Amino acid sequence: MKGTIAAVLAATSLLVSGSAFAATSSANLVVSAEVHTPRTCSISTSGNLDFGSYDPTSGATQDGTGSVVVNCTTGTAYTLTPDWGIFGNPGMRVMAGPMGLANYELYSDSDRSLVWAQGQNIVNATGDGTNQGHTVYGKLFGWGPTADGFWDGSYTDMVAMLVEYTP
């Protein structure tokens, strides 16, 4: 029995002494990630611009408002601008009706002094992850008479509101 214990002790001392002389080496592992928050924007209308009933014999202009809603992820810078509409061209917006055209304009300010168009008085904003409303201000200038009087009927145009951002 003493021989067995001595052999076990001798084997154990060899194991312990062998690990006492083991060499180690280490290296640092760099852990990283590149995070890119996806930037998105959506746009919708929340109220069409309707000038209502207009009396062209008054010779006056008529104001109206509409609105668009932009929702961009938090921190996303964007610009908002209208195009010239279906019937307009740079410098002149018009609505088409049964017998002709009615002139109008869009503005980015409530005083209707800053014409809002492609490349002009563009609205700049930054998304906050919620719906952000933007008012579209309009002014109807009316139209001219015919031999039979003024042209009655409904006049319309469709303006694309463009939101631009970097994804």
BELGIDA-V280984 format. One record per residue. N is the residue number from 0. RES is the residue in one letter. OMEGA is omega in whole degrees, -180 to 180 (* if undefined). NEAR is the number of other C-alpha atoms within 12 Angstrom. D_CENTER is the distance of its C-alpha to the mean C-alpha in Angstrom with 2 decimals. Layout:
[[N	RES	OMEGA	NEAR	D_CENTER] [N	RES	OMEGA	NEAR	D_CENTER]]
This chain:
[[0	M	179	7	87.02] [1	K	179	8	87.15] [2	G	-180	9	86.54] [3	T	180	10	83.46] [4	I	179	11	81.99] [5	A	180	12	82.78] [6	A	179	13	81.09] [7	V	179	14	77.93] [8	L	179	15	77.89] [9	A	180	14	78.43] [10	A	179	14	75.58] [11	T	180	14	73.24] [12	S	176	14	74.13] [13	L	179	14	73.37] [14	L	-178	14	69.90] [15	V	-179	13	69.18] [16	S	178	13	70.59] [17	G	-180	12	68.61] [18	S	178	12	65.27] [19	A	-179	11	66.28] [20	F	-178	10	66.30] [21	A	178	10	62.89] [22	A	176	8	60.48] [23	T	176	8	56.71] [24	S	-180	6	53.84] [25	S	176	6	50.13] [26	A	178	6	46.87] [27	N	176	6	43.44] [28	L	179	6	40.64] [29	V	179	6	37.26] [30	V	-178	6	34.51] [31	S	175	6	30.90] [32	A	173	6	27.44] [33	E	-175	6	24.36] [34	V	177	6	21.33] [35	H	176	7	17.85] [36	T	179	13	15.14] [37	P	-180	14	12.87] [38	R	180	22	9.28] [39	T	174	25	6.99] [40	C	172	32	3.78] [41	S	-178	27	5.38] [42	I	176	28	6.29] [43	S	175	23	9.93] [44	T	177	25	12.63] [45	S	177	18	14.76] [46	G	179	17	17.47] [47	N	176	24	18.70] [48	L	-178	28	20.15] [49	D	179	25	23.88] [50	F	180	29	26.49] [51	G	178	18	29.15] [52	S	-176	16	32.73] [53	Y	177	26	33.67] [54	D	-177	21	37.20] [55	P	179	23	37.35] [56	T	-179	16	40.87] [57	S	-178	13	39.61] [58	G	-178	15	38.36] [59	A	171	14	35.53] [60	T	179	23	31.79] [61	Q	-179	26	29.74] [62	D	175	26	26.47] [63	G	177	28	23.78] [64	T	172	29	20.33] [65	G	179	27	17.51] [66	S	174	28	14.17] [67	V	180	30	10.67] [68	V	177	26	8.74] [69	V	176	38	5.11] [70	N	179	31	5.68] [71	C	176	33	4.87] [72	T	-177	25	8.34] [73	T	178	21	10.55] [74	G	-179	21	10.86] [75	T	177	27	7.74] [76	A	179	25	7.77] [77	Y	173	30	5.44] [78	T	-180	28	7.17] [79	L	-179	40	7.46] [80	T	175	34	10.76] [81	P	171	38	13.12] [82	D	-176	29	15.59] [83	W	-180	29	19.31] [84	G	-178	28	19.74] [85	I	-172	18	22.36] [86	F	-176	25	25.37] [87	G	174	26	24.33] [88	N	-177	19	24.44] [89	P	178	19	23.74] [90	G	-179	20	25.48] [91	M	173	23	26.06] [92	R	179	33	24.12] [93	V	170	31	26.42] [94	M	179	33	26.75] [95	A	179	25	29.44] [96	G	-175	19	32.18] [97	P	-176	14	35.60] [98	M	-179	19	37.41] [99	G	-174	22	35.03] [100	L	175	28	31.93] [101	A	-179	35	30.52] [102	N	175	31	28.75] [103	Y	177	38	25.71] [104	E	176	41	23.00] [105	L	-177	44	19.53] [106	Y	179	34	18.99] [107	S	-180	31	16.42] [108	D	-177	21	19.21] [109	S	177	20	21.59] [110	D	-179	16	24.58] [111	R	178	24	23.41] [112	S	-179	16	24.40] [113	L	179	21	21.25] [114	V	-177	31	20.68] [115	W	-177	35	17.03] [116	A	178	33	16.93] [117	Q	180	27	15.97] [118	G	-179	18	16.93] [119	Q	173	22	17.92] [120	N	-180	20	16.67] [121	I	178	27	13.02] [122	V	177	30	11.02] [123	N	179	20	9.95] [124	A	177	25	8.57] [125	T	-179	27	8.29] [126	G	177	30	7.05] [127	D	179	20	10.31] [128	G	179	18	10.11] [129	T	176	19	10.69] [130	N	178	22	9.71] [131	Q	-179	26	9.18] [132	G	176	24	11.02] [133	H	180	32	11.28] [134	T	174	30	14.70] [135	V	-179	38	15.63] [136	Y	-179	33	19.24] [137	G	176	37	21.68] [138	K	177	36	25.31] [139	L	-179	35	27.73] [140	F	178	28	30.57] [141	G	-176	33	32.67] [142	W	-174	30	34.88] [143	G	-178	21	38.47] [144	P	170	18	41.62] [145	T	178	12	43.59] [146	A	-178	7	47.35] [147	D	-178	9	47.16] [148	G	-179	12	44.84] [149	F	-177	22	41.12] [150	W	178	24	38.92] [151	D	176	24	38.05] [152	G	-180	20	35.41] [153	S	-180	19	31.73] [154	Y	-178	27	29.37] [155	T	171	27	25.84] [156	D	175	26	23.05] [157	M	-178	21	19.68] [158	V	175	31	16.76] [159	A	175	22	13.70] [160	M	-173	32	10.52] [161	L	173	29	8.47] [162	V	-180	33	4.90] [163	E	-179	28	6.23] [164	Y	178	26	6.28] [165	T	-178	18	9.47] [166	P	*	17	10.08]]
